[in-house]
Each structure stands twice: as structure tokens, then as C-alpha cells.
Amino acid sequence: MKVPAIVLVLAIFVLNLANMSALPVIRIIPDAVLRKVAAPVKSFDSDLKAVVKQMRLAMYKAPGIGLAAPQIGISQRIFVMDTTEDESGFTAFINPEITQRFGKQQSEEGCLSIPGFRETIQRSKRVIVRGQNVDGEWFEADAEELDSFCIQHELDHLNGVLFTDHLTRLKKPLFNSWLLEEGIAKP
Ligand code: NI
């Protein structure tokens, strides 16, 4: 059967539209992309803005307080966060780096890529972080407690690190048995 070229072009166009509007799938352990060191962002173009928009939608839909690009399969140094209840604190960090850390505090965490597992770990109580916005402009943030923990958690994702990597020697077995129960790890 011969399909007219115009029909094929239209079909591809419609499929692309459908893809663009679909929410990205959040990657779950043991997806290899979660263990890769993400690449720095070099182009502050419309593609980057589209990725940030998709991440924003996915984070609010989940719902979560933070989401890193590798969690939607994009190995680039981007994360988004909003720790407010009313979606008023949305921030995108591109090429972020922590420049100073102060104090230590316990932080009970979960992760959209490890659904169903929560545990308390230790992190810096306060951090100073610098990053670029979607236009490439550098900005600095001074964050404490929940904001600080969220920044550290999301920045870890850009280095292939998961919060469970910070579990103490005594808590690691809890996670390992959870992995077995969930069928994520093989006995
Ligand atoms: Ni996470």
C-alpha cells in the first residue's frame, strides 16, 4: 500500500505534538541515568527553557519539592525546586555549585526516583549555593534547613548520588532489605 507523503508528514507532526505535551516519565532506580555525572549546560536557548518547563510540570504533578534533570532522563546539570505549599517559590538552578556549608542537621528524606522509601540522613544545616537561571545569569542563594537539604539532595542527583548513599552503616541494611522486598535487588 502506498501512503501519500503528506499523510506521513501530518502523522509525524501530530505524534511530535503529542510527545511535547506529555509529561516526562520519572526514572526510578536502578535506571543507569541516575548514576551518571550530568554534563554542564552550555546553551541557554529555547530547548533549555522547554526542559525546565517540563521539569516544573513533572515536579508539581508528582508532587515533589525538587526534581533534577537526570530524573527525567536528561543528564544535564539542571534542577528545579519549590519548598512552598502554594507553588510561589519555584526556582531553577543551572550549573549549580555549593560554595559554603555550615553546621550539620538530621534530614528525613525521600526521592521521587526511590518511591516508598524514606529515611533520616545527615546533611549541612545551611548552604550557600550559586547557579545560573534559564537566561544564563548567575545568582546566589543562602538556604537553611528544608531548602538547604533540598538543594543538597538535588545537587547530589547531578553527580549520580542518591540520598540513600548517605545512610549510616547501621541504616544501610534497612535499605538493602527494602530493595529485596521491592524486587529491585536480587538475592
Ligand atoms: Ni531525589
Backbone and ligand atoms as CSV (ligand in chain L), in Angstrom:
chain,resi,resn,atom,element,x,y,z
A,1,MET,N,N,0.844,-1.209,0.000
A,1,MET,CA,C,0.000,0.000,0.000
A,1,MET,C,C,0.870,1.246,0.000
A,2,LYS,N,N,0.499,2.194,-0.847
A,2,LYS,CA,C,1.280,3.449,-0.906
A,2,LYS,C,C,0.605,4.518,-0.068
A,3,VAL,N,N,1.368,5.099,0.846
A,3,VAL,CA,C,0.811,6.171,1.684
A,3,VAL,C,C,1.298,7.505,1.135
A,4,PRO,N,N,0.378,8.413,0.836
A,4,PRO,CA,C,0.831,9.714,0.322
A,4,PRO,C,C,1.764,10.409,1.327
A,5,ALA,N,N,2.772,11.065,0.789
A,5,ALA,CA,C,3.779,11.719,1.636
A,5,ALA,C,C,3.150,12.702,2.618
A,6,ILE,N,N,2.130,13.416,2.163
A,6,ILE,CA,C,1.516,14.440,3.025
A,6,ILE,C,C,0.906,13.807,4.284
A,7,VAL,N,N,0.368,12.596,4.142
A,7,VAL,CA,C,-0.233,11.887,5.287
A,7,VAL,C,C,0.854,11.528,6.304
A,8,LEU,N,N,1.983,11.064,5.789
A,8,LEU,CA,C,3.108,10.709,6.663
A,8,LEU,C,C,3.603,11.932,7.422
A,9,VAL,N,N,3.768,13.040,6.712
A,9,VAL,CA,C,4.257,14.278,7.329
A,9,VAL,C,C,3.289,14.725,8.420
A,10,LEU,N,N,2.014,14.666,8.124
A,10,LEU,CA,C,0.993,15.066,9.111
A,10,LEU,C,C,1.033,14.155,10.336
A,11,ALA,N,N,1.166,12.843,10.079
A,11,ALA,CA,C,1.185,11.873,11.186
A,11,ALA,C,C,2.371,12.147,12.103
A,12,ILE,N,N,3.540,12.420,11.502
A,12,ILE,CA,C,4.748,12.688,12.298
A,12,ILE,C,C,4.555,13.977,13.107
A,13,PHE,N,N,3.947,14.966,12.481
A,13,PHE,CA,C,3.696,16.245,13.151
A,13,PHE,C,C,2.791,16.058,14.372
A,14,VAL,N,N,1.723,15.294,14.190
A,14,VAL,CA,C,0.772,15.053,15.286
A,14,VAL,C,C,1.452,14.261,16.410
A,15,LEU,N,N,2.266,13.261,16.045
A,15,LEU,CA,C,2.977,12.471,17.059
A,15,LEU,C,C,3.931,13.352,17.861
A,16,ASN,N,N,4.621,14.262,17.175
A,16,ASN,CA,C,5.531,15.175,17.863
A,16,ASN,C,C,4.791,16.083,18.831
A,17,LEU,N,N,3.642,16.567,18.398
A,17,LEU,CA,C,2.821,17.419,19.268
A,17,LEU,C,C,2.429,16.658,20.528
A,18,ALA,N,N,2.027,15.402,20.341
A,18,ALA,CA,C,1.600,14.569,21.469
A,18,ALA,C,C,2.763,14.375,22.437
A,19,ASN,N,N,3.964,14.160,21.890
A,19,ASN,CA,C,5.149,13.969,22.726
A,19,ASN,C,C,5.471,15.204,23.529
A,20,MET,N,N,5.336,16.361,22.889
A,20,MET,CA,C,5.705,17.605,23.546
A,20,MET,C,C,4.803,17.900,24.737
A,21,SER,N,N,3.537,17.509,24.612
A,21,SER,CA,C,2.600,17.850,25.687
A,21,SER,C,C,2.605,16.794,26.796
A,22,ALA,N,N,3.169,15.602,26.498
A,22,ALA,CA,C,3.156,14.535,27.504
A,22,ALA,C,C,4.133,14.866,28.624
A,23,LEU,N,N,3.747,14.525,29.838
A,23,LEU,CA,C,4.654,14.724,30.971
A,23,LEU,C,C,5.789,13.717,30.895
A,24,PRO,N,N,7.006,14.146,31.210
A,24,PRO,CA,C,8.098,13.181,31.180
A,24,PRO,C,C,7.919,12.122,32.262
A,25,VAL,N,N,8.409,10.940,31.974
A,25,VAL,CA,C,8.343,9.841,32.937
A,25,VAL,C,C,9.489,10.011,33.935
A,26,ILE,N,N,9.190,9.882,35.222
A,26,ILE,CA,C,10.236,9.984,36.233
A,26,ILE,C,C,10.959,8.650,36.343
A,27,ARG,N,N,12.286,8.698,36.175
A,27,ARG,CA,C,13.108,7.498,36.197
A,27,ARG,C,C,13.259,6.984,37.630
A,28,ILE,N,N,13.174,5.669,37.764
A,28,ILE,CA,C,13.204,5.004,39.060
A,28,ILE,C,C,14.477,4.148,39.136
A,29,ILE,N,N,15.040,3.996,40.351
A,29,ILE,CA,C,16.197,3.104,40.499
A,29,ILE,C,C,15.808,1.702,40.030
A,30,PRO,N,N,16.672,0.918,39.434
A,30,PRO,CA,C,18.107,1.167,39.195
A,30,PRO,C,C,18.428,1.754,37.817
A,31,ASP,N,N,17.629,2.662,37.302
A,31,ASP,CA,C,17.904,3.281,35.995
A,31,ASP,C,C,19.320,3.890,35.990
A,32,ALA,N,N,20.107,3.520,34.988
A,32,ALA,CA,C,21.530,3.911,34.946
A,32,ALA,C,C,21.729,5.429,34.862
A,33,VAL,N,N,20.741,6.146,34.295
A,33,VAL,CA,C,20.901,7.603,34.135
A,33,VAL,C,C,21.030,8.298,35.503
A,34,LEU,N,N,20.466,7.659,36.536
A,34,LEU,CA,C,20.511,8.240,37.891
A,34,LEU,C,C,21.914,8.152,38.499
A,35,ARG,N,N,22.783,7.352,37.884
A,35,ARG,CA,C,24.142,7.168,38.413
A,35,ARG,C,C,25.208,7.882,37.591
A,36,LYS,N,N,24.766,8.587,36.535
A,36,LYS,CA,C,25.728,9.299,35.677
A,36,LYS,C,C,26.024,10.684,36.241
A,37,VAL,N,N,27.244,11.162,36.032
A,37,VAL,CA,C,27.561,12.551,36.356
A,37,VAL,C,C,27.036,13.395,35.191
A,38,ALA,N,N,26.134,14.340,35.500
A,38,ALA,CA,C,25.481,15.126,34.453
A,38,ALA,C,C,26.434,16.173,33.871
A,39,ALA,N,N,26.206,16.501,32.611
A,39,ALA,CA,C,27.078,17.446,31.888
A,39,ALA,C,C,26.645,18.896,32.129
A,40,PRO,N,N,27.603,19.826,32.159
A,40,PRO,CA,C,27.248,21.234,32.322
A,40,PRO,C,C,26.383,21.717,31.151
A,41,VAL,N,N,25.504,22.677,31.452
A,41,VAL,CA,C,24.670,23.295,30.415
A,41,VAL,C,C,25.485,24.410,29.776
A,42,LYS,N,N,25.542,24.399,28.432
A,42,LYS,CA,C,26.324,25.429,27.728
A,42,LYS,C,C,25.436,26.398,26.957
A,43,SER,N,N,24.271,25.916,26.483
A,43,SER,CA,C,23.395,26.778,25.680
A,43,SER,C,C,22.152,27.154,26.469
A,44,PHE,N,N,21.950,28.445,26.635
A,44,PHE,CA,C,20.766,28.940,27.348
A,44,PHE,C,C,19.731,29.337,26.306
A,45,ASP,N,N,19.201,28.309,25.634
A,45,ASP,CA,C,18.329,28.527,24.487
A,45,ASP,C,C,16.905,28.054,24.778
A,46,SER,N,N,16.086,28.002,23.730
A,46,SER,CA,C,14.685,27.624,23.918
A,46,SER,C,C,14.554,26.150,24.322
A,47,ASP,N,N,15.516,25.313,23.922
A,47,ASP,CA,C,15.482,23.901,24.325
A,47,ASP,C,C,15.612,23.786,25.843
A,48,LEU,N,N,16.524,24.575,26.414
A,48,LEU,CA,C,16.721,24.559,27.863
A,48,LEU,C,C,15.436,25.014,28.575
A,49,LYS,N,N,14.826,26.082,28.055
A,49,LYS,CA,C,13.589,26.579,28.672
A,49,LYS,C,C,12.487,25.521,28.604
A,50,ALA,N,N,12.458,24.777,27.503
A,50,ALA,CA,C,11.447,23.707,27.354
A,50,ALA,C,C,11.688,22.595,28.381
A,51,VAL,N,N,12.968,22.250,28.613
A,51,VAL,CA,C,13.301,21.206,29.594
A,51,VAL,C,C,12.872,21.660,30.990
A,52,VAL,N,N,13.192,22.918,31.329
A,52,VAL,CA,C,12.853,23.440,32.663
A,52,VAL,C,C,11.333,23.450,32.849
A,53,LYS,N,N,10.608,23.790,31.788
A,53,LYS,CA,C,9.149,23.816,31.866
A,53,LYS,C,C,8.600,22.398,32.115
A,54,GLN,N,N,9.156,21.414,31.423
A,54,GLN,CA,C,8.745,20.023,31.616
A,54,GLN,C,C,9.052,19.561,33.042
A,55,MET,N,N,10.220,19.985,33.548
A,55,MET,CA,C,10.616,19.590,34.908
A,55,MET,C,C,9.679,20.214,35.934
A,56,ARG,N,N,9.298,21.468,35.678
A,56,ARG,CA,C,8.388,22.172,36.576
A,56,ARG,C,C,7.041,21.427,36.651
A,57,LEU,N,N,6.515,21.075,35.469
A,57,LEU,CA,C,5.231,20.354,35.415
A,57,LEU,C,C,5.331,19.015,36.138
A,58,ALA,N,N,6.425,18.289,35.874
A,58,ALA,CA,C,6.595,16.959,36.466
A,58,ALA,C,C,6.736,17.048,37.983
A,59,MET,N,N,7.464,18.076,38.470
A,59,MET,CA,C,7.671,18.214,39.915
A,59,MET,C,C,6.339,18.502,40.621
A,60,TYR,N,N,5.562,19.450,40.080
A,60,TYR,CA,C,4.294,19.789,40.732
A,60,TYR,C,C,3.296,18.630,40.642
A,61,LYS,N,N,3.344,17.902,39.515
A,61,LYS,CA,C,2.412,16.793,39.328
A,61,LYS,C,C,2.708,15.662,40.317
A,62,ALA,N,N,3.985,15.439,40.622
A,62,ALA,CA,C,4.387,14.238,41.386
A,62,ALA,C,C,3.601,14.005,42.686
A,63,PRO,N,N,3.450,14.925,43.664
A,63,PRO,CA,C,4.141,16.202,43.782
A,63,PRO,C,C,5.449,16.006,44.538
A,64,GLY,N,N,6.401,16.908,44.239
A,64,GLY,CA,C,7.678,16.867,44.936
A,64,GLY,C,C,8.154,18.278,45.201
A,65,ILE,N,N,9.187,18.410,46.051
A,65,ILE,CA,C,9.725,19.754,46.340
A,65,ILE,C,C,10.981,20.027,45.509
A,66,GLY,N,N,11.449,19.013,44.788
A,66,GLY,CA,C,12.610,19.212,43.939
A,66,GLY,C,C,12.688,18.121,42.893
A,67,LEU,N,N,13.311,18.445,41.758
A,67,LEU,CA,C,13.481,17.450,40.692
A,67,LEU,C,C,14.741,17.811,39.909
A,68,ALA,N,N,15.568,16.806,39.667
A,68,ALA,CA,C,16.799,17.023,38.908
A,68,ALA,C,C,16.631,16.431,37.508
A,69,ALA,N,N,17.279,17.056,36.518
A,69,ALA,CA,C,17.110,16.644,35.118
A,69,ALA,C,C,17.372,15.142,34.879
A,70,PRO,N,N,18.404,14.535,35.519
A,70,PRO,CA,C,18.599,13.093,35.279
A,70,PRO,C,C,17.369,12.256,35.642
A,71,GLN,N,N,16.534,12.783,36.555
A,71,GLN,CA,C,15.336,12.037,36.955
A,71,GLN,C,C,14.301,11.947,35.839
A,72,ILE,N,N,14.444,12.802,34.803
A,72,ILE,CA,C,13.580,12.616,33.632
A,72,ILE,C,C,14.428,12.170,32.435
A,73,GLY,N,N,15.593,11.605,32.741
A,73,GLY,CA,C,16.427,11.008,31.697
A,73,GLY,C,C,17.325,11.981,30.962
A,74,ILE,N,N,17.441,13.224,31.480
A,74,ILE,CA,C,18.281,14.227,30.815
A,74,ILE,C,C,19.516,14.467,31.682
A,75,SER,N,N,20.672,14.004,31.194
A,75,SER,CA,C,21.884,14.058,32.005
A,75,SER,C,C,22.587,15.409,31.857
A,76,GLN,N,N,21.910,16.446,32.369
A,76,GLN,CA,C,22.452,17.809,32.329
A,76,GLN,C,C,22.304,18.436,33.701
A,77,ARG,N,N,23.182,19.421,33.985
A,77,ARG,CA,C,23.230,19.987,35.335
A,77,ARG,C,C,22.133,21.037,35.544
A,78,ILE,N,N,20.912,20.511,35.779
A,78,ILE,CA,C,19.735,21.352,35.991
A,78,ILE,C,C,18.917,20.731,37.114
A,79,PHE,N,N,18.485,21.537,38.080
A,79,PHE,CA,C,17.429,21.062,38.973
A,79,PHE,C,C,16.450,22.185,39.262
A,80,VAL,N,N,15.236,21.781,39.625
A,80,VAL,CA,C,14.201,22.757,39.969
A,80,VAL,C,C,13.730,22.435,41.381
A,81,MET,N,N,13.254,23.446,42.086
A,81,MET,CA,C,12.730,23.197,43.428
A,81,MET,C,C,11.677,24.232,43.791
A,82,ASP,N,N,10.853,23.853,44.764
A,82,ASP,CA,C,9.876,24.760,45.358
A,82,ASP,C,C,9.429,24.103,46.660
A,83,THR,N,N,9.851,24.683,47.779
A,83,THR,CA,C,9.502,24.086,49.072
A,83,THR,C,C,8.261,24.742,49.687
A,84,THR,N,N,7.617,25.658,48.938
A,84,THR,CA,C,6.419,26.316,49.480
A,84,THR,C,C,5.191,25.423,49.267
A,85,GLU,N,N,4.119,25.743,49.990
A,85,GLU,CA,C,2.865,24.984,49.863
A,85,GLU,C,C,2.046,25.467,48.671
A,86,ASP,N,N,2.284,26.731,48.241
A,86,ASP,CA,C,1.390,27.346,47.257
A,86,ASP,C,C,2.053,27.611,45.892
A,87,GLU,N,N,3.124,26.873,45.594
A,87,GLU,CA,C,3.799,26.991,44.295
A,87,GLU,C,C,4.322,28.407,44.045
A,88,SER,N,N,4.701,29.122,45.109
A,88,SER,CA,C,5.165,30.509,44.947
A,88,SER,C,C,6.688,30.617,44.962
A,89,GLY,N,N,7.377,29.484,45.171
A,89,GLY,CA,C,8.826,29.570,45.342
A,89,GLY,C,C,9.621,28.867,44.263
A,90,PHE,N,N,9.045,28.754,43.052
A,90,PHE,CA,C,9.733,27.991,42.005
A,90,PHE,C,C,11.087,28.607,41.650
A,91,THR,N,N,12.121,27.780,41.671
A,91,THR,CA,C,13.458,28.223,41.266
A,91,THR,C,C,14.115,27.128,40.436
A,92,ALA,N,N,14.744,27.537,39.336
A,92,ALA,CA,C,15.541,26.601,38.526
A,92,ALA,C,C,17.009,26.941,38.744
A,93,PHE,N,N,17.808,25.928,39.049
A,93,PHE,CA,C,19.255,26.094,39.224
A,93,PHE,C,C,19.953,25.383,38.066
A,94,ILE,N,N,20.757,26.124,37.336
A,94,ILE,CA,C,21.505,25.532,36.234
A,94,ILE,C,C,22.994,25.667,36.544
A,95,ASN,N,N,23.721,24.590,36.336
A,95,ASN,CA,C,25.157,24.524,36.685
A,95,ASN,C,C,25.421,24.950,38.135
A,96,PRO,N,N,24.620,24.444,39.080
A,96,PRO,CA,C,24.756,24.894,40.466
A,96,PRO,C,C,26.007,24.357,41.157
A,97,GLU,N,N,26.498,25.122,42.116
A,97,GLU,CA,C,27.589,24.635,42.974
A,97,GLU,C,C,27.437,25.215,44.373
A,98,ILE,N,N,27.719,24.368,45.358
A,98,ILE,CA,C,27.670,24.813,46.751
A,98,ILE,C,C,29.033,25.414,47.064
A,99,THR,N,N,29.031,26.663,47.542
A,99,THR,CA,C,30.308,27.337,47.808
A,99,THR,C,C,30.671,27.332,49.295
A,100,GLN,N,N,29.643,27.258,50.158
A,100,GLN,CA,C,29.927,27.199,51.597
A,100,GLN,C,C,28.893,26.327,52.291
A,101,ARG,N,N,29.336,25.678,53.368
A,101,ARG,CA,C,28.455,24.822,54.171
A,101,ARG,C,C,28.623,25.188,55.637
A,102,PHE,N,N,27.524,25.162,56.374
A,102,PHE,CA,C,27.576,25.474,57.801
A,102,PHE,C,C,26.765,24.459,58.592
A,103,GLY,N,N,27.359,23.913,59.642
A,103,GLY,CA,C,26.636,23.058,60.589
A,103,GLY,C,C,26.178,21.738,60.009
A,104,LYS,N,N,25.564,20.947,60.873
A,104,LYS,CA,C,25.034,19.636,60.468
A,104,LYS,C,C,23.639,19.508,61.056
A,105,GLN,N,N,22.766,18.813,60.336
A,105,GLN,CA,C,21.431,18.566,60.866
A,105,GLN,C,C,20.856,17.298,60.266
A,106,GLN,N,N,19.997,16.620,61.021
A,106,GLN,CA,C,19.325,15.430,60.524
A,106,GLN,C,C,18.244,15.860,59.534
A,107,SER,N,N,18.064,15.074,58.499
A,107,SER,CA,C,17.093,15.390,57.466
A,107,SER,C,C,16.366,14.111,57.058
A,108,GLU,N,N,15.025,14.080,57.234
A,108,GLU,CA,C,14.280,12.899,56.796
A,108,GLU,C,C,13.928,13.084,55.331
A,109,GLU,N,N,14.373,12.171,54.488
A,109,GLU,CA,C,14.218,12.371,53.051
A,109,GLU,C,C,13.552,11.206,52.335
A,110,GLY,N,N,13.019,11.547,51.186
A,110,GLY,CA,C,12.514,10.569,50.245
A,110,GLY,C,C,12.976,11.045,48.883
A,111,CYS,N,N,12.653,10.284,47.838
A,111,CYS,CA,C,13.092,10.674,46.494
A,111,CYS,C,C,12.083,10.128,45.489
A,112,LEU,N,N,11.702,10.955,44.521
A,112,LEU,CA,C,10.735,10.506,43.512
A,112,LEU,C,C,11.278,9.306,42.718
A,113,SER,N,N,12.595,9.140,42.714
A,113,SER,CA,C,13.204,8.014,41.986
A,113,SER,C,C,13.364,6.762,42.854
A,114,ILE,N,N,13.003,6.911,44.162
A,114,ILE,CA,C,13.038,5.749,45.081
A,114,ILE,C,C,11.696,5.753,45.820
A,115,PRO,N,N,10.578,5.612,45.061
A,115,PRO,CA,C,9.263,5.796,45.681
A,115,PRO,C,C,9.000,4.754,46.773
A,116,GLY,N,N,8.560,5.249,47.928
A,116,GLY,CA,C,8.178,4.341,49.009
A,116,GLY,C,C,9.227,4.177,50.085
A,117,PHE,N,N,10.426,4.712,49.880
A,117,PHE,CA,C,11.463,4.583,50.915
A,117,PHE,C,C,11.817,5.960,51.467
A,118,ARG,N,N,11.747,6.096,52.801
A,118,ARG,CA,C,12.150,7.350,53.461
A,118,ARG,C,C,13.085,6.986,54.596
A,119,GLU,N,N,14.053,7.825,54.839
A,119,GLU,CA,C,14.948,7.580,55.969
A,119,GLU,C,C,15.655,8.884,56.329
A,120,THR,N,N,16.166,8.921,57.546
A,120,THR,CA,C,16.849,10.118,58.028
A,120,THR,C,C,18.342,10.006,57.764
A,121,ILE,N,N,18.892,11.070,57.209
A,121,ILE,CA,C,20.337,11.134,56.962
A,121,ILE,C,C,20.850,12.443,57.561
A,122,GLN,N,N,22.148,12.664,57.455
A,122,GLN,CA,C,22.701,13.920,57.961
A,122,GLN,C,C,23.213,14.773,56.805
A,123,ARG,N,N,22.898,16.074,56.875
A,123,ARG,CA,C,23.360,16.997,55.828
A,123,ARG,C,C,23.817,18.291,56.474
A,124,SER,N,N,24.373,19.189,55.654
A,124,SER,CA,C,24.720,20.522,56.150
A,124,SER,C,C,23.428,21.273,56.452
A,125,LYS,N,N,23.433,22.004,57.582
A,125,LYS,CA,C,22.236,22.735,58.005
A,125,LYS,C,C,21.972,23.930,57.085
A,126,ARG,N,N,23.053,24.581,56.699
A,126,ARG,CA,C,22.913,25.775,55.860
A,126,ARG,C,C,23.947,25.707,54.737
A,127,VAL,N,N,23.542,26.110,53.541
A,127,VAL,CA,C,24.489,26.156,52.419
A,127,VAL,C,C,24.347,27.464,51.655
A,128,ILE,N,N,25.448,27.901,51.072
A,128,ILE,CA,C,25.421,28.990,50.094
A,128,ILE,C,C,25.626,28.304,48.749
A,129,VAL,N,N,24.707,28.582,47.825
A,129,VAL,CA,C,24.772,27.926,46.517
A,129,VAL,C,C,24.728,28.998,45.435
A,130,ARG,N,N,25.504,28.781,44.370
A,130,ARG,CA,C,25.390,29.675,43.229
A,130,ARG,C,C,25.004,28.847,42.022
A,131,GLY,N,N,24.257,29.484,41.109
A,131,GLY,CA,C,23.824,28.777,39.916
A,131,GLY,C,C,23.389,29.798,38.881
A,132,GLN,N,N,23.049,29.312,37.691
A,132,GLN,CA,C,22.573,30.198,36.627
A,132,GLN,C,C,21.078,30.007,36.440
A,133,ASN,N,N,20.392,31.081,36.018
A,133,ASN,CA,C,18.972,30.953,35.688
A,133,ASN,C,C,18.856,30.564,34.204
A,134,VAL,N,N,17.621,30.457,33.707
A,134,VAL,CA,C,17.438,29.977,32.322
A,134,VAL,C,C,18.030,30.930,31.283
A,135,ASP,N,N,18.326,32.171,31.698
A,135,ASP,CA,C,18.949,33.120,30.765
A,135,ASP,C,C,20.470,33.127,30.897
A,136,GLY,N,N,20.988,32.283,31.796
A,136,GLY,CA,C,22.438,32.199,31.952
A,136,GLY,C,C,23.010,33.159,32.978
A,137,GLU,N,N,22.134,33.927,33.649
A,137,GLU,CA,C,22.624,34.881,34.667
A,137,GLU,C,C,22.901,34.160,35.975
A,138,TRP,N,N,24.048,34.480,36.582
A,138,TRP,CA,C,24.421,33.845,37.845
A,138,TRP,C,C,23.663,34.486,38.997
A,139,PHE,N,N,23.265,33.668,39.967
A,139,PHE,CA,C,22.639,34.185,41.183
A,139,PHE,C,C,23.118,33.336,42.341
A,140,GLU,N,N,22.936,33.844,43.542
A,140,GLU,CA,C,23.393,33.130,44.729
A,140,GLU,C,C,22.210,32.978,45.687
A,141,ALA,N,N,22.157,31.868,46.396
A,141,ALA,CA,C,21.102,31.664,47.390
A,141,ALA,C,C,21.730,31.203,48.699
A,142,ASP,N,N,21.145,31.659,49.787
A,142,ASP,CA,C,21.582,31.290,51.133
A,142,ASP,C,C,20.419,30.498,51.717
A,143,ALA,N,N,20.608,29.198,51.918
A,143,ALA,CA,C,19.480,28.336,52.271
A,143,ALA,C,C,19.719,27.594,53.571
A,144,GLU,N,N,18.653,27.452,54.348
A,144,GLU,CA,C,18.723,26.731,55.619
A,144,GLU,C,C,17.688,25.621,55.662
A,145,GLU,N,N,17.958,24.625,56.480
A,145,GLU,CA,C,17.036,23.535,56.778
A,145,GLU,C,C,16.402,22.953,55.514
A,146,LEU,N,N,15.048,22.954,55.380
A,146,LEU,CA,C,14.427,22.246,54.254
A,146,LEU,C,C,14.995,22.683,52.903
A,147,ASP,N,N,15.138,23.999,52.699
A,147,ASP,CA,C,15.691,24.483,51.420
A,147,ASP,C,C,17.115,23.978,51.221
A,148,SER,N,N,17.876,24.010,52.294
A,148,SER,CA,C,19.268,23.565,52.239
A,148,SER,C,C,19.347,22.059,51.919
A,149,PHE,N,N,18.502,21.274,52.596
A,149,PHE,CA,C,18.505,19.820,52.360
A,149,PHE,C,C,18.096,19.517,50.919
A,150,CYS,N,N,17.080,20.257,50.448
A,150,CYS,CA,C,16.574,20.033,49.089
A,150,CYS,C,C,17.672,20.341,48.063
A,151,ILE,N,N,18.366,21.461,48.245
A,151,ILE,CA,C,19.454,21.837,47.326
A,151,ILE,C,C,20.542,20.762,47.318
A,152,GLN,N,N,20.918,20.283,48.502
A,152,GLN,CA,C,21.970,19.260,48.575
A,152,GLN,C,C,21.514,17.957,47.921
A,153,HIS,N,N,20.238,17.595,48.168
A,153,HIS,CA,C,19.684,16.361,47.592
A,153,HIS,C,C,19.675,16.445,46.058
A,154,GLU,N,N,19.192,17.575,45.526
A,154,GLU,CA,C,19.078,17.710,44.063
A,154,GLU,C,C,20.451,17.831,43.414
A,155,LEU,N,N,21.358,18.550,44.072
A,155,LEU,CA,C,22.705,18.686,43.508
A,155,LEU,C,C,23.421,17.328,43.482
A,156,ASP,N,N,23.169,16.519,44.505
A,156,ASP,CA,C,23.704,15.146,44.512
A,156,ASP,C,C,23.278,14.390,43.249
A,157,HIS,N,N,21.989,14.554,42.856
A,157,HIS,CA,C,21.486,13.850,41.667
A,157,HIS,C,C,22.349,14.171,40.444
A,158,LEU,N,N,22.861,15.404,40.368
A,158,LEU,CA,C,23.659,15.813,39.197
A,158,LEU,C,C,25.029,15.132,39.203
A,159,ASN,N,N,25.391,14.564,40.352
A,159,ASN,CA,C,26.658,13.831,40.457
A,159,ASN,C,C,26.434,12.320,40.562
A,160,GLY,N,N,25.221,11.877,40.256
A,160,GLY,CA,C,24.917,10.447,40.300
A,160,GLY,C,C,24.795,9.888,41.705
A,161,VAL,N,N,24.566,10.786,42.671
A,161,VAL,CA,C,24.481,10.363,44.082
A,161,VAL,C,C,23.015,10.399,44.525
A,162,LEU,N,N,22.589,9.355,45.246
A,162,LEU,CA,C,21.216,9.286,45.774
A,162,LEU,C,C,21.259,9.436,47.289
A,163,PHE,N,N,20.137,9.901,47.887
A,163,PHE,CA,C,20.176,10.172,49.337
A,163,PHE,C,C,20.508,8.917,50.138
A,164,THR,N,N,20.149,7.760,49.582
A,164,THR,CA,C,20.421,6.505,50.281
A,164,THR,C,C,21.931,6.207,50.374
A,165,ASP,N,N,22.722,6.881,49.534
A,165,ASP,CA,C,24.186,6.724,49.630
A,165,ASP,C,C,24.709,7.332,50.933
A,166,HIS,N,N,23.905,8.216,51.559
A,166,HIS,CA,C,24.325,8.866,52.803
A,166,HIS,C,C,23.860,8.120,54.058
A,167,LEU,N,N,23.183,6.992,53.862
A,167,LEU,CA,C,22.723,6.234,55.037
A,167,LEU,C,C,23.917,5.754,55.852
A,168,THR,N,N,23.755,5.755,57.155
A,168,THR,CA,C,24.848,5.283,58.003
A,168,THR,C,C,24.992,3.761,57.871
A,169,ARG,N,N,26.122,3.271,58.311
A,169,ARG,CA,C,26.426,1.837,58.277
A,169,ARG,C,C,25.300,1.019,58.923
A,170,LEU,N,N,24.700,1.568,59.980
A,170,LEU,CA,C,23.651,0.814,60.686
A,170,LEU,C,C,22.308,0.854,59.964
A,171,LYS,N,N,22.109,1.896,59.130
A,171,LYS,CA,C,20.818,2.013,58.418
A,171,LYS,C,C,20.837,1.401,57.025
A,172,LYS,N,N,22.036,1.193,56.472
A,172,LYS,CA,C,22.140,0.610,55.113
A,172,LYS,C,C,21.390,-0.718,54.977
A,173,PRO,N,N,21.483,-1.624,55.994
A,173,PRO,CA,C,20.769,-2.904,55.864
A,173,PRO,C,C,19.260,-2.727,55.696
A,174,LEU,N,N,18.673,-1.678,56.307
A,174,LEU,CA,C,17.237,-1.409,56.146
A,174,LEU,C,C,16.912,-1.179,54.676
A,175,PHE,N,N,17.759,-0.373,54.030
A,175,PHE,CA,C,17.548,-0.059,52.614
A,175,PHE,C,C,17.763,-1.303,51.756
A,176,ASN,N,N,18.796,-2.074,52.087
A,176,ASN,CA,C,19.069,-3.277,51.302
A,176,ASN,C,C,17.915,-4.279,51.393
A,177,SER,N,N,17.309,-4.417,52.580
A,177,SER,CA,C,16.187,-5.360,52.648
A,177,SER,C,C,14.956,-4.793,51.940
A,178,TRP,N,N,14.813,-3.455,51.962
A,178,TRP,CA,C,13.702,-2.833,51.216
A,178,TRP,C,C,13.865,-3.113,49.722
A,179,LEU,N,N,15.100,-2.982,49.207
A,179,LEU,CA,C,15.370,-3.246,47.780
A,179,LEU,C,C,14.999,-4.679,47.405
A,180,LEU,N,N,15.290,-5.628,48.312
A,180,LEU,CA,C,14.953,-7.032,48.066
A,180,LEU,C,C,13.442,-7.225,48.052
A,181,GLU,N,N,12.769,-6.615,49.068
A,181,GLU,CA,C,11.297,-6.740,49.139
A,181,GLU,C,C,10.618,-6.198,47.893
A,182,GLU,N,N,11.151,-5.088,47.374
A,182,GLU,CA,C,10.561,-4.445,46.199
A,182,GLU,C,C,10.945,-5.148,44.906
A,183,GLY,N,N,11.861,-6.123,45.011
A,183,GLY,CA,C,12.317,-6.820,43.803
A,183,GLY,C,C,13.290,-5.994,42.975
A,184,ILE,N,N,13.821,-4.900,43.566
A,184,ILE,CA,C,14.775,-4.053,42.835
A,184,ILE,C,C,16.166,-4.694,42.864
A,185,ALA,N,N,16.497,-5.316,44.003
A,185,ALA,CA,C,17.761,-6.054,44.102
A,185,ALA,C,C,17.444,-7.549,44.113
A,186,LYS,N,N,18.355,-8.312,43.532
A,186,LYS,CA,C,18.183,-9.767,43.526
A,186,LYS,C,C,18.916,-10.382,44.714
A,187,PRO,N,N,18.316,-11.416,45.328
A,187,PRO,CA,C,19.005,-12.033,46.481
A,187,PRO,C,C,20.307,-12.710,46.051
L,1,NI,NI,NI,15.684,12.695,44.614
